[in-house]
């Protein structure tokens, strides 16, 4: 009987022992199985922008004009002085397309048709990136992203006549490696208009989607090591 009590005490002692400490190199690791979808607490960003150029090709489409949709393509070139700051040079060419709502405002149709159309806009400005992050996709890939704001002085081409304008934007980049990222942003283009003696401020909201290519194709800091 004393042997049985001793065996039961030994089994209880083993069960109540704390689990072994986890090795230091395992902290933050993306494990297989039930821990597969965990993000590493400390992980380097795949793209270092300082000292590199980037070229973004985007498709732009207005989202705040129910009568005439303006859409087109554009390019934005940036030189990144630091990880969070860059100078930019951009240009966008646009075409106009009337929607079916024009037929619902027949009395204003002549005004819509005769209103001077935006042909293009281009200029210089800056881009600032204050927020960086990452997320897990399908529990298999960890993608890094950032959030940027930008402002620029623009020249708009209104039916062959150029005039100054202002541009403000907010967007995000999802990095696909050291050389490429997917870009999604919203830009507000503001300029003065005059039609039939009435002056007004036009505000066009463009939704931009596209790809960004970084040059050189590899991170400068990691290549020097």
Secondary structure, DSSP 8 states (H G I E B T S, - for coil): -HHHHHHHHHHHHHHHS------GGGTT---SGGGTT---SS---S---TT-EEEEEEEEEESS-SSEEEEEEEEEEEEEEETTEEEEEEEEEEEEEE-GGGGGGGGGHHHHHHS--EEEEEEEEEEEEEEEEEEEETTTEEEEEEEEEEEEEEEEEETTEEEEEEEEEEEEEEE-SSSEEEEEEEEEEEEEEEETTEEEEEEEEEEEEEEEEEESSS-HHHHH-
